[in-house]
């Protein structure tokens, strides 16, 4: 039962703040560059292939993604002609890393409202330095009792997190936008989950299955959690 929940963990990218639209903008710029060599559709396929092959090696975030972009540039353009394009990828990545953090609607309101009644955590995956920077620049870091930056979000990763937090699975609630990373592994442990879909989902986070579970709620905005979770 959700009234047993003691800890609420929030995903970060596209749950607390905007992320994927910036990657889509970066992809569009990359395809424009590669149009000097091949059609955009083929360039997109090449990049998708490289990113997919490298996730297990590099992990997640703009820096790993940029490495895959550079690898794709060299493969498409050839080593002799790739120099200026590699330089441009690095510049684009640096611009993206410098972007201000834009919170999604009502995020701070929700954190303010829940922090007195629950332990509030961040459970996000990605590059450690980048995610720490985002949290620092977000202006909301002080609301969280615990911050967990994970390499992956599998069942065993959540199991370790729940143990570190000192609660039982049915006392833990995860809130996020990704069924694959934020919802399915949490439900498998017997914990609770709230899915708040973002309007765009990264292709490697998409799942085709329909997820149904008594411990799962699906909402359209983060503010909708308040009637469910506020106790006073």
Phi, psi and omega in degrees: 000140185292341180286355175272352186297133177245331182236131174245122179252135180249132164295163183255291186295124179066013169240312175265322182217166182287137178218298188303322177303328178292322177293324178294322175297318178298317179299318180299319178294322178296316181294325176299317179296315184286350176296346173293345186236314183219162178298151182306321181298319179290322177297320178297319179295319179296317179294317179301316179299314183294314180300314180300320180290333187262351184303315182293337180270315186263332186086210190239155177122173186293323180293311174300321180297321180294323176300320178292325177295317179298316178301319181292320177303312182296321180293321183281312187273337186089152185298321185290330185256001190272348188308306184291332180284322175298317178301319180293320177301317179298318179297316180297320179295319179295322176297320181292320178295335182268358182296143176293154179275125180249106180294146174284161185303135171070008180299310183293323176302314181295315180297318178299320185286330187261341190295333182283340185252344182223160164278129186251133182229159167252131174231097184230160176242160180139190179291127185303308184297318182293316181290325175297319178298315180300314180298316180299318183276352184284335183081006182239005184302327185291348179282344191262133176280335183211141178234124181236114176253113192253150173285325178217167178233070176257175181305315183294330178293316178291324179299317178295320179298314181298320177295319179297325180283347176074032178234164173278158179307321182283002174256008184243134177234128177251135180236124181193177185261346185255118175300318184296314188262328188258338191245301188301312181293330179290315179297325180297337180270354183089011177272181181255154180213145173236121181262123175239092184299140171269159187291343177223141181235134177303140186301329181277359176254358183281144174230147182270338185288152172270124184259121178228130184199142180297339179266010183248134170238143176242126182237168180258345178208156182294332181295335181292349179286336187297312177299333181281326192248340180291131183254340182239000000 
